């Protein structure tokens, strides 16, 4: 049986990160399933505590159920679905990591004067694909949007064989507006010239891996996206 379609659900345009041009206008109403509405509300409430999150989602979905008990049961069922999916992703991630020694945790972003967001997403993955096939780079990564700027970033664990790094490494000293303190960043000139700001953070010991993995899990949980794997990565 197909899931019921909901009619006239108010648009969540202003609450869900989207990529649209300035001329685009949100529709007044949409048709969507209860599951689709739950998934949007789930992403919207990423930073809430567990109990607060559940209460908020139930309140927002209540108008589309005949009573409160059926609404709460639906929300609990889907929260459990999200939890199971995250466990599967975490397990798969660790299985991939245990077969390979990664030596960098890398973050890529882009400059508006170089390209659009759409161009960044396409060109970066294309560049990484060629580096993987031609230079033996391996990586596991995820897309994430900045909390304040909503700017798209790519975070990943990388294995970069010795002697295959394009460009040069340079040290940048600047002010971190989120932490309100000076920071030191190691940036690659090849990616800086083509895309914009980047950070190559060396992983010097296996003990640093759990924190890096937790970052990736947080990003995919926050965005609702999937992990991106390079070709040749052992499963």
C-alpha positions in Angstrom: 0.0 0.0 0.0 1.3 3.4 -0.9 1.8 5.9 2.0 -0.9 8.5 2.2 -0.3 11.8 0.5 -0.7 14.9 2.7 -2.2 18.0 1.1 -1.6 21.7 1.9 1.3 21.2 4.2 2.9 24.6 4.8 6.3 25.0 3.2 9.3 24.6 5.5 11.4 26.7 3.1 12.8 29.1 5.7 13.8 26.3 8.1 15.5 23.8 5.8 18.9 24.5 4.2 18.3 24.8 0.4 20.1 25.9 -2.7 18.1 28.3 -4.8 18.8 31.4 -6.7 17.6 34.8 -5.4 14.9 34.9 -8.0 13.3 31.6 -6.9 10.2 31.7 -4.8 8.9 28.9 -2.6 5.6 27.3 -3.4 2.7 28.2 -1.2 1.9 24.5 -0.5 3.3 21.1 -1.3 2.2 17.5 -1.4 4.3 15.1 0.6 4.1 12.0 2.6 4.2 11.8 6.4 7.6 10.2 6.1 8.9 13.1 4.0 7.6 15.6 6.5 9.2 13.7 9.4 12.6 13.6 7.6 12.5 17.4 7.1 11.6 18.1 10.7 14.2 15.6 11.8 16.9 17.6 9.9 15.5 20.8 11.2 15.8 19.8 14.8 19.4 18.4 14.7 20.7 20.6 17.5 17.8 19.8 19.9 18.0 17.4 22.8 16.4 14.1 22.3 13.2 14.7 24.3 12.8 18.2 23.0 13.3 17.0 19.5 10.6 14.4 19.8 8.1 16.8 21.4 8.6 19.3 18.6 8.2 16.8 15.8 5.0 15.4 17.4 3.6 18.9 17.7 4.3 19.7 14.1 2.9 16.5 12.8 -0.2 16.2 15.0 -2.5 18.0 12.5 -2.0 15.1 10.1 -3.1 12.3 12.4 -6.5 11.4 13.7 -5.3 11.4 17.3 -2.2 12.0 19.5 -1.4 8.4 20.2 -1.1 7.5 16.5 1.1 10.5 15.9 3.4 9.7 18.7 3.6 6.1 17.6 4.5 7.2 14.1 7.2 9.6 15.4 8.7 7.0 17.7 8.8 4.4 14.9 10.7 6.9 12.6 13.1 8.0 15.3 14.0 4.4 15.7 14.4 4.1 11.9 16.8 7.0 12.0 18.8 5.5 14.9 19.1 2.1 13.1 20.3 3.8 9.9 22.9 5.8 11.8 24.2 2.6 13.5 24.5 1.0 10.0 26.4 4.0 8.7 28.7 4.1 11.6 29.5 0.4 11.3 30.1 0.6 7.6 32.4 3.7 8.2 34.5 1.9 10.8 34.7 -1.2 8.5 36.1 0.9 5.7 38.5 2.7 8.0 39.9 -0.4 9.6 41.1 -1.6 6.2 43.1 1.6 5.5 45.4 4.0 7.3 44.3 7.6 6.6 46.8 10.4 7.0 44.7 13.6 6.7 41.4 15.0 7.8 40.5 17.5 5.0 38.0 20.3 4.7 37.2 22.0 1.4 35.0 25.1 0.9 34.8 27.5 -2.0 35.1 31.2 -2.8 32.2 33.1 -4.5 34.6 34.8 -6.9 35.8 31.5 -8.2 32.6 29.5 -8.8 29.0 28.8 -7.7 28.0 26.2 -5.2 26.8 23.8 -7.9 30.1 24.2 -9.8 32.1 23.6 -6.6 30.2 20.4 -5.8 30.7 19.0 -9.3 34.3 20.1 -9.9 35.6 19.1 -6.5 34.3 15.5 -6.8 35.6 15.3 -10.3 39.1 16.5 -9.2 39.1 14.0 -6.3 38.0 11.2 -8.7 41.0 11.9 -11.0 43.4 12.1 -8.0 42.0 8.7 -6.8 42.4 7.0 -10.2 45.7 8.6 -11.2 47.5 9.1 -7.9 46.1 6.5 -5.6 44.2 8.9 -3.3 41.6 7.2 -1.1 38.9 9.0 0.9 35.7 8.9 2.8 33.8 12.1 3.0 30.5 14.0 3.5 28.9 17.3 2.6 27.9 19.7 5.3 26.6 23.2 5.5 28.0 25.8 7.9 25.7 26.7 10.7 25.9 30.5 10.4 26.6 31.0 6.7 24.9 27.9 5.3 27.9 27.6 3.0 28.6 24.1 1.6 31.7 22.3 2.8 33.2 18.8 2.1 34.9 17.0 5.0 36.8 13.8 4.6 39.3 11.3 5.8 42.1 11.0 3.2 44.9 8.6 2.4 47.4 10.6 0.3 50.5 8.5 -0.8 53.8 10.2 -0.3 54.9 12.3 -3.3 51.4 12.6 -4.8 50.3 15.9 -3.3 49.8 18.6 -5.9 50.7 22.2 -5.0 52.4 23.2 -1.8 51.4 23.3 1.8 51.2 26.7 3.4 50.5 27.8 7.0 47.7 30.3 7.6 47.1 32.3 10.8 43.7 33.8 11.1 40.8 34.4 13.5 38.2 31.7 14.1 34.9 33.6 14.5 33.2 30.6 16.0 35.8 29.9 18.7 36.7 33.5 19.0 40.4 32.8 18.9 43.4 32.7 16.6 44.0 29.5 14.7 46.7 27.9 12.6 45.6 26.1 9.4 47.6 24.1 6.9 46.3 24.8 3.5 47.1 23.4 0.0 47.9 25.9 -2.7 46.5 23.7 -5.5 43.0 23.5 -4.0 43.2 27.1 -2.7 43.8 28.4 -6.2 41.0 26.4 -7.8 38.3 26.3 -5.2 39.1 28.5 -2.1 39.8 27.8 1.5 40.9 24.4 2.6 42.5 22.6 5.5 44.7 19.5 5.5 44.9 18.4 9.1 47.5 15.6 9.5 46.5 12.4 11.4 49.7 11.4 13.1 48.4 8.5 15.3 45.6 5.9 15.2 44.3 7.4 18.5 43.2 10.5 16.5 40.8 8.4 14.3 37.8 8.2 16.7 37.4 12.0 16.8 37.7 12.3 13.0 35.1 9.5 12.6 32.8 11.3 15.0 33.1 14.4 12.9 31.9 12.5 9.8 29.1 10.9 11.6 27.9 14.3 12.9 28.0 15.7 9.4 25.9 13.0 7.8 23.5 13.0 10.7 23.1 16.8 10.4 22.7 16.9 6.6 20.8 13.6 6.2 23.2 12.8 3.4 25.3 9.8 2.6 29.0 9.1 2.9 31.0 9.5 -0.3 33.7 6.8 -1.0 36.5 6.8 -3.4 37.0 3.9 -5.8 39.4 1.2 -4.6 38.5 1.6 -0.9 38.4 -1.8 0.7 35.0 -2.7 2.3 
